[in-house]
């Protein structure tokens, strides 16, 4: 005797669940989040390497080192996020995305600059922990902005 689960209509419904847009969107969201975090780590390490070299090895005042290091990390981030994280190869205008990215980037830069000053001067964290705390704070806003506006 066949069970109700063996009925062809039931099998069709179960097999179609795998292609359900919500499930597909969830896995895409997870994949993009993982890629974004990976790109963030690469760009962040690039930024931190330049920052540390300037601030600790060359004696540049930390906010000024930040002024140089963050744009370099931003260029790495834009390139990897456009082509890998959000996979926008030719789907959208690169100049338009670059303008949107720069808008978000400047907002995040301003916020991270204020936070860096707060963590470094007010809370008296060392230069590198202050930088890490500032960047982690703005990272959430940056991801959501890039996902839902810049690279949509």
C-alpha positions, 0 to 999 in steps of 0.5 A: 500500500502506498503512503500519502507521501508517495502520491505524485502531487505530494512529491511535486510539492516537496521537490518544488520547496527546494526552489522556493524563492524564500529559501533561495533568497536565504541561501543567497543572503548567507553566501553574500554575507560570508563573501562580504565578511571575507572581503571585509577581512581582506580590505580591513587587513589591507587598511590595517597594514597600511595604517599600522605601517604609517602610525606605528612604524613611521610615527604618523598621527593615527587620525592622519594614518587613517586618512590614507589607509581607509581609502586604500581599503575602500578601493579593495572592498569596492572591487571585490564586493562588486565582482565577487560578493554581489556578482554585478558583472555588467548588470549595473552601471559601474559609474553609478555603483561607484558613486553610490559606493563613495556616498556610503563610503564617505558616510562610513568614513566620517562615522569611523573617523569620529568613532576613532577619535572617541575611542583613541582620545576619550576612551584612550584605547591604543591606536590599533584597538581604537581603529578596529573598534571604529571599523567594526561599529560601522561595518554593519551599516556598510553591509546593509547599505551596499547590499540594498542600495549600491549593488542591488 
